Amino acid sequence: MGDYVEWAPPVALRDTVACLWRRSTGDHDSAALVLPDGCADLIWDSGRGVFVAGPDTGPMPGTMPAGRTLVGVRLRPAAGGPVLGLPLDTLRDLRVDLADLDPAAARGLSADLPPAEALRRLVGLTAGRAVRRPPDPAMLAAVRLLHDPGVRVHEIGARVGIGDRQLRRRFTAAVGYGPKTLHRVLRFRRFLDLLERERPPGGLGELALRAGYADQAHLGRESVQLAGLPPGVLARRRGQA
């Protein structure tokens, strides 16, 4: 068996970091299915060292070998591009060693560190970069608007005072993909959150409407694209977990 835990970042980083987290495996390999959440992660792996997980547009299945520990800093949507210092769309759906992006930073995060020390260094690295390259306030505002299931994506530019073409260019560099894709991802995460907390009388159809989908069929199409599974199968698997 393995375990996963996450906790809040230091107060000074809460505009930049969604959470800190740790995942470990026991005596056996552990399957993992990572679903899109709009974030990028700086991750240290006890068997690999440090790497960057770019923003995903679909499911990322994988296996963690036995006896491994991962710790990570999850960067909020719109913070990833500035903190990493590159257009985040170049890392979309990728896992890239930090040594390929910033060899000097990677040298201080070798695979033989104790996990707690590795996380401390990841937080320090993130804090230093966030001071030098803070997130664009307009992109943060756009992301906040996209959390509203009723928002019209084509109105986001006007609401943050930026033309549509400039918004898409800046948003894609900061987040890793455009506003429409993030809106879909955030809506799907709302459904997953509801699925974790509630079992309403109306079942998946009710959850679909509350998450912002037109109907259960709409949820089904999006679930297959973003999770690789129909919502009913996803619900059963999460219930078993």
N, C-alpha and C positions, 0 to 999 in steps of 0.2 A: 504493500500500500504506500501511497505517497501523500503529500499534503501541500496545500496552497494557502497562503495567508497574505493579506494586504493591509496597509495602514496608511494614515494620512501623512503627507510630507511636512517638513518644517514650514511654519507659517510664512516665512519669507519666500517660499517657492510655490505657494498655492495658486498663483496665477499662471504658473508654468507647468507644474507637475500635478497630475491627477492622483497618483498614489505611488507608494513604494510597495514592493512585493517580493515574496520568496516562494519558490516551489522546490520540492525535493522528492526523490523517489526512495523507496525502501529496497528490499532485496530482489525485486523483479523490475523488468522494464515496465514503463508506464506509457500508455497511449494518451495523446493529447490532441484536442481539436481546438485550435485558436480561431475565434470568429471576429470579423471586423468590428472595430469600436471607434474608428476615427483617430486613433492615437498612434504614435511611434514610441518605441521603447529602447532604452539603453540597457543591455542585459549582460551580466557576467555569468559565465557557465564554468563550473569547477572542472569540466573536462575540455574546455575550449578557450577560455579567456573571455574577452569582451567583444560584443558585436551589437549591431543596430538592427532592430526589426522595423522595417518601414511600414507605412499604413497599408492595411490589406483591403482588397475589394472582394474577397471571397474567402472560403474556408481554407485554413492551413493545417492539415492533419500532420501529425508527426509522432515520434516515439522518443521518450526520454530513457536512456539506458539506466540500469539499476545503479544506485549509489551516487547519483548526481544531485547537485544543488545549483539552482539558478536564483539570482537576485536581480531586481530590475527597478528602473526609474521610468514610469510611464508618463510621457510628455503629452500634455493636453493638445487637442486640435488647435492649430495655428501657432503652437510653440515649437513644434518639431523642426521646422525649417530654420528659424532663427537660431535655436540652440545648437543645431548640428552644423550650421553655417553653409548650407547648400540648398538648392531647390529640392523640396522633399519628394516631388514626383519622380526624381531620379532613383528613389529607393522604394517606390511603390511595389508592393507584393514581393519584396526581397528581404533577405537576411545577409548582412554584409559585415565582415570583420572590421572593427574600428581601426585596426592597423592599416587597412586599405584607404581609410578616409583621413585619419589623423594618427600617424605612427607614434608621435611623441606622447599623446594622451594614452594610447594603448599600452605603452611600455610600463606604465605604473599600475596596470590592471592584469597582471599575469594570472594564469589559471591556478597557481599554487597558493593564492591568498586564502586566509580564512574568510568564509562568506560574509561575516559581519564587517570585516575590514574592507572587503570588496565593495559592499554597499555604501559604506562611509565614503569611499573614494569616488564612487559614481555620483553620490549626492554632491560632493565637493566640486567635481567636474561640471555637473549641471549648473550649480549655483554660480560658478565663475563665468560660464558662458551666458547664462541668463542676464547677468549684470551687464556684460559687454553687448549682447544682442537680444534685448527684450522683445517679446512678441509685439507685433503691429497692433495697436489698439483698435484700428478699424477692422482688422481680421478677427480679433477677439469678439468685437461687437457683432460681426456677421455670424460667427459660430453660435453666440448666445441666441440670436434670432432663430437660427436653424433648429434649436431645441424645441421650438414651438411646433407641434404637429399641424397647426392650422396655417402656418406662414406660407406665403406664396414666394417661391424661390426667385422668380423674376423681379420681385420687388426689393430684394435685399440690397442691391446696389444703391437704389434711391434712398433707402432708409439709413444707410451708413454714409451717404454723400459721395459715392464713387460711381463712375460710369461702369456699365456692365462688362466691357472688355477689360478694363483695368482691374475690376474686382476679380474676374476669373483668373487673370494672370497672377495677381498677388496672392489670391486665395490658394491657387494650385501650388505655388511655390512654398507657401507656409504650411498647408495642410496635407498636400500630396495628391489631391484630386479636387475637382470643382465642387461648388456649393450643392448642386443637385445630388451628386453621389453622397456627400456627407449627410444631406437631409435623409436619404434612404437609409444610410447606416444608423443614424441616430434614432430613426423611427423603429428600426429592427431591434436596437438595443432597448427601447422602451418596451417592446413586446417581450423580450427576454426577461427584463426586470419584473414585469407583471406576472410572467409565467413562474418566476421564482417565488413570488409572494402570495399569489392568489389562485384560487380555483373557483371562478364565478359560475353561477348556474347556467349561464349562456355559453360556457365552454370557450373554445378557440374563437368562435365568431364574435363573442362579446369582447374578448381580449384584443382581437384585430381592430375593432372599432375604437376601443379606448386608446390603442397605441397610435391611431391615426390612419389606418388603412381604410380603403373604400368598402371592403367586405372581406370575408374569409378567403375567397379565391385570390384576391390581391395579395393577402398575406402569404398564401401558399406559393405563389410565383416568386415573391421576394425571398422567402425562406430557402427555397431551392437554390436561388442564385447566390445568396449571401452565406448560407450555412451548409449547402450541399444536401440538405435533408428537408422533407416536408415538415410542417410545423407539428403534426401529430407525432411523428417519429422523434422529433427533437424534444417534445414534451415528455414522452415516455422515457427517453434516455436521461433527461435531467431529473425526472422523478426517481429513477433507479439510483442515480448518483447521490 
